[in-house]
Amino acid sequence: MISIEIGKCKVDLLPVVKGLVSEAEKVREAYGKYEAYSVALGIEEIIAIKHRGELEDIQELSEIDMVYVHHLSNFGEIQSPTPAYCELIDLCSKDSAEVIPLDMNNEDFTDVYIRTVKTMEFVKEHRLAKKGMKLSFDMSSPESFAISWDNYLNKVKGFGKVNRKREEFIASQIADIARYRESLLAVVEVERINNIIGHIDADRR
């Protein structure tokens, strides 16, 4: 947990590893102490998770996702959607509390992706996945692996640019929420956390 002050609001950023079931415990331990709760998802993703029991499970993993899961499974059970995100949304739903989206909606993200990732970069996914199965990553902890995996993917310039735009957007959302709240828990993927904080700090100077 990383705590920062934005105006009069205490913001706790909780970094989690996407997919790892054990990460849900971090959310359970943190929950119940805040005026507001937010997660690094778009509004459509929050709604889908909230009603996932009513929907058919037709989500297919990409080749890249399957390689990520292959490596991450060394640290424990994996589930999709991300258990930490599901836990926050379920806890808030039980208490009739709102989960505030920090990420772009689907339309805006698609627009950013199309404008940022070149066609030749998009078709590199198969090659990235194949090479990613053979490479050695930092497996000293789930967090270290998630960060080293992200660094690997970001070698494709377009993918890196999309992630930087996400981080900037999420940071701006956190700062905006903090203007109206006294305390906020923001659950975000561990590989995004440092750059998000960097954007928040830069905006406060």
Secondary structure as UniProt FT lines:
FT   STRAND          2..6
FT   TURN            7..8
FT   STRAND          9..16
FT   TURN            18..19
FT   HELIX           21..23
FT   HELIX           24..30
FT   TURN            31..32
FT   STRAND          36..39
FT   HELIX           43..50
FT   HELIX           52..54
FT   HELIX           63..72
FT   HELIX           73..75
FT   HELIX           83..94
FT   TURN            95..96
FT   STRAND          99..101
FT   HELIX           106..116
FT   HELIX           119..122
FT   TURN            123..124
FT   HELIX           125..134
FT   HELIX           142..153
FT   TURN            154..155
FT   HELIX           157..178
FT   TURN            179..180
FT   STRAND          183..189
FT   HELIX           190..192
FT   HELIX           193..204
//
